Amino acid sequence: MNHLLERVTLGCDAPFPAEEFHHRVEQLRKELHKRSLDIYLTTGPENIFYLSGQQTPGYYTLQCLCVPASGEPFLIIRGLEAFNARANCYLEDIVGYMDTEAGGDAVGRVLQERGWQGKRIAIDKNAWYLTANIYQRLEASLGSMEDGAGLVEGLRVVKSELEIKSMELAHVATEAGMKAGVAASQANASENDISAETMHAMIKNGSEYLGMDPLIASGYRSGLPHSTWRRRQVEPGDVVIIENAAAYNRYHTALFRTVAVSPVPPLVKSLYAICLEAFEAGLETFKPGNTCADVHNAVQSVIDSNDCTERYRKKSGYSLGISFAPDWGEGNILGLNHDINVELRPGMVFHMPITLREYAVFTVAVSESIIVTDQGSRVLGDLPRDLVIH
């Protein structure tokens, strides 16, 4: 297979220069040395992408990036994916296994052949596709392994200039999709019509495939958390909610907006006004030195003072960045909640969706993607936050 791989120019589709990935790997190595670890293994597509640039929708078959504390990283991956990997990253050492061999067996075999059995191995136990079965196979081959969860996630929290640029480009598509979806949210349109316009505009404006499809619902279905389009036709008096995210170089940004189709019930307007007030309170708190909990508590204070506690019942946001299905956020890394006392630092990026629900009747919501800066914060894009009335 190696002679066939050579047809692909190394790194020809890589999202960033090799130096960016080299810096990331060096930062990880510092953490490995602090903990006296010999090698780090991850099967998570987000961490693999962060450290190497490798991306594929085929991560349902096992891929494992191996980063030694000393020596070059190497990737063990399904043979069919090796061509994709050579284009996406600068790794010279890519090992493809055949479909006749289970992924867990292949990873264990390669690491055994290279002398890693019995070494101090850290494996990312929080990775999406590290199943109990695969872990047991690896442990049988390599011996006990330490938990490497969080080693890379901690590096991903603050974005580099190149990452911020990708997120700015993602937001061009996110905002285009939102504008198209809002415009399509008219009486007699179907939820599918609205979703088609949203998706078309995002892709037309540069989005790649998504970590999660838009959440678009109307009428009573908008009052069911995390409902999305299912052919329902919009009727007069309905509320339509649109939450969408576009991707650029696998970096996602998100937006949430609300459309009310006339005649608009008074409760819709009053709850939306509370959403806006809570959002502004949270935004005012977005600045270095404050914590994730400070932002959430500022939002929650407005919610509680307006007797809407039961309508909220959620955290106030989550980190944004690299995402693969089934999510468009980095909520597994960092969130905005009452017990998260992590200090905000310049370069952190969050989605802050403020939603209030009349459950099974309607939802109103507003959000932005927000970058923490030296001076405070910067909202990506400039889409108005007013309740849209058609």
N, C-alpha and C positions, 0 to 999 in steps of 0.2 A: 504493500500500500504506500510505502514511503515515496517511491518514485512518482506515484500519481499525485500525492500531496504537493510535491514540488512544482506542479503546474500552477498552484495558487501562490500569488505574491504575498509574502508574510506581512500581515498588518494592513493590507490594502483597504479594508473596510473598518479599521479601528477608529473609534470615535474621537480619540485624543492622541497626542504624540506619545511616543514610548516613555519619555521622561516623566509624564504624569503618573503612569502606572509604576514606574521604577520608584518614584517618591512614595507612593502608597505602600508598596511592598516593604520599603525600608522602614516606614513607620510601624508596620506590623512586626517586623523583625525586632525592633526595639522592645516591643511588648513581649515577644517570645523570650528574649534574653533576660528581661526582668523576672520572668517566671521560670527561667532555666528549662525551657521547652526546646525540644530538638526539631519538631516539625508541626505545622498546623494544617489540618484538613478541613475543607468545607465542601458541601454538596449543594449549598443554597445558591440559586441563580443570581441573586442580588450581590452577594459577597464575591462570587466568582467574577461577575462583571466588574465590580469595583476594583478588584485586584489585577484583572487581566484584560478586560474588554470583551471577553467571550459572551455572546448572547445567542440564544436560540429558543424558539418555542418548543423544541424537543427536549426540554429538561425533565420530562416525565420518564426518560431513561436516565440512569444514574450517570452523573458527571461529578468528578472530584478534582478540585484544584489543591495541589500539595505545595506548601511554601516552607522549605527548610529554613532554619535559623541561619544556616550558612549554605550557600549553593543556590543554584537557579531553581525557580518554581517549575513544576511540571503538571500537566493536565492529563487526567485519565478520563476517556470519554468514549461513547459509542463510536465505532469506526465510521459510520455514515456521517456523524457530526464533526469528524476531524477536519474535513475540508472547510466547513463553516468556521471552525475554531481558528484555523490557520489564517483565514482572511480577517477575522475579527480582532486578533491579538498578535503580540510580538513574541509569543513563546516559541522557542525552537523545539522544545521537548513536549510533544503531544503524542500520547499513547492511545491508539484506537483499539477497542476490543470488539470482537465479532458478536453478532446476535445469538450465536450458539452458546455464549458464556454469560451467566448472570453478572450484572454490574457489580454487585457486592463482592462476588468471587474474583472478578477482574481486578478490582482495586486492591483487595487483599493480596492477590498473587503478585502484582507489580511491586507493591511496597515490600513484600517479602523478598522478591528477587533483588531489590535494591538495598537490602540490609536494614530496613527500618523496624523489623520485628524486635520488640523488647525495648525500643527507644522511648523517650518521653514524648508521647504523641498527644497533641490537643486536637480534638475534633469538635466541630461546631454542632452541638447537640440540639440547637434550636432551628436548624435548617429544615425547610419545608419537607424535603424528600428523603430525609434520613429516617427510614422506617425502622421499627424495632427489629425486623428480620434482617435488614442490611447491617444494622449496628452489631447484632449478635454474630453475623458472619465475619465482620471485620475484627471483632474482639477475639474470635476464635483463631484468626490468622495472625493477629498482631499483638495480642495481649491487652491488658487493661489500658484504657485511654482516658485522658483528663478532659474536662469540659472546657472547650474553647469558645463557648457562646459569649458574645459580647466583645470579643477581641477586635473584630473588624467593625462591628456596629458603632463602637465608640469613635472610630476614625471617620465614619461616614456622617456623623451628626453635623459637623461644620463643613460647608461646601467650599470648594476652591473657586477661583475666578472662572475656570473652564466649566465647572459644574453649574455655576450661576448663569453663565451665558446659555447653556443648554436649556435651563429652566425658563429663561426669558423667551427663548425661541419656542419652547413648548407652550408657553402662555399665549403667544400669538395665535396658535391653533385652538387652544382652550377657549379663548375669548371669541374667536370666530364661530366656533361651534355653539357657544351660548347665544350669541346674537341671532344665529340662524334658527335655533330652537325656540327662542322667545318669539321671534317673528312668526313662526309657524304655529304657535299656541293659540289658535283661534277656534271659536265654536265650529263644530262639524268636522274639524280635523281629527284624525285618529292619533293615539299615542305613537303608533308606528310612523305616521307622517312626520311627527315632531322629531322622533329619534332618527329617522332617515336624514332629515335636514341637518340635525346636529352632527351626526357622524360624517356626512358628506363634507361639511364645511371644515371639520377638524382635519380630515385626511387631505382635502384640497389645500389646506394651509400648512402642510408639512408634518402632520402627526404620523407616527408609526403605529403598529398594533398596540393595543391598550392593555394595561394591567387589569382593568375592569371596565366593562361597558357603562355608558351613562345610566344614571338612575332617573327615570322619567315616568311620572305617573300623574293621573288627573282624577278629579272628583274624590269619591270616598277612598279610592286606592292611594291617593296622595297621603292619606292619614294612616297608612300602614307602613311602618318604618322599613326602608330598603326595598320597597316595591319598585318595579321598573316596567317598561312598556309591555302591554299585552292586548293590543288591538282596540282598546276601549275608545269610543268616540267622545270628544269633548263637548259638553253641553253648557248652555248659558248658566251662570252662577257657579261654575266649577273653579277650583284652584288647580293650576298646573305647576308642578315643581320639576326643576331641571338641575341635576347635579352632574357635572361632566368633568373629565380630565383628559388632556392630550399628552402625548409622549414625544420627546425629542432626545435621541441618544439614550433611550430608556429612562430619562428623567421626566417626571410628571409634575404638572401643576393642576389645580382644581378650582372650580367655581360652583356656587349654588345661587340660584335665583328663583323668584316666585312670580307667576303670572296669574292674575285674577280675571276671569271672563265675566263681563257684566251680565246681570246685576251683582254687585259685590256685597256680600253680607258684612255688616258692621264689625263683627267679631274678627273677620279676616284682617281688616284695616287696623284694628286696635292691637291685635297680636303681632302684626308685622311691625308696628311702631315700637313695640317692646323689643323685638328682635334687633332692630336698628340701634336702639339705645344700648342694649347689651353688647352688641358688636363694637360700638364706638368705645365703650368702657374697656373692653378687652384690648382693642387696638391701642388705646392710650397707655396701656400697661406694657406693651411690647417694647422693651428697651433693655440694653445690657445692664446686668446687675439685678434686675428682677428675675423671678423664677417662673417656671411653667405653672406652678401652683398659683402665683400671683395673678397671672392672666386669667386662669379659670375662675379664681375667686372673685375677680372684678366682674366677670360675666355673670357668675352665679348670684352675686349680690343684687344685680339688677333684676334677674329672673325672680328671685325670692321676694324682693320688695314689691313686685307686681303680682304676687300670689300665683305665679306660674311654675312653681317647683315641680309639680306633677306632670306638667306639659314638657319638661326638659329632660331630666333623668339621664344625663349623659356627660361625657367629658366634652371639653370645648374645642378640641382640635388635636392634631397629630403632625409629626414630622413628614415632610415631603422630600423626595429624591428619587433614587433608583427603585423601579418597581417592575415586577413581572406578575402575571396572573397568579393568584386570584385577587390581588389588591392593587390600588394605585397609590397607596400611602406607605409611610414608614412607621405606622403606629406601634409596631413591635420594637422600635428603637426608642421613641420618645413621644409622649403625649402631653396635652394640656389638661391636667386634672388636679384635684385638691391635694393629693399626696405626693406629687412629683416635684420635689424641691431642687430641681436641676436649674442652675443659673443660665439665663439666656446669654448667648455669645454671638458676636457678629458673624454672619455666614450661615447661621441656622435658618431653615425655611420651614414654615408651617402652613397648613390649611386650617382655618378657623371657621367651621360651619355652625351658625347659631340657628337652631330650629325650635319651633314651638308647634305642638300638635293638639288638635281636637281629634283624638284617636278615632280612626275609622270614618272620619268626616272630611278633614283636610289637614294639611301641614303648610306652614309658612316658614321661609328660611332665607338667609343671606350669608354669604361667605366671601373670603378672599384668600389668595395665596400671599403670604407675608414673609419678607426677608428681614431678619434682624440686622441692623447696621450699627456703625460706631455711634451715630447720633440718636438712634431710636429704632425705627423700622421703615420699610418701604413696601407698599402694596404693589404687586405686579399688575400691570394693566390699568385701565381707567374707565371700566364699565360702570355706569350709574348703578347705585344700590337701591333706588326707589322701587316700591311695588309697581310692577307693570300691570296696567289695566287695559284690557282689550274690549 
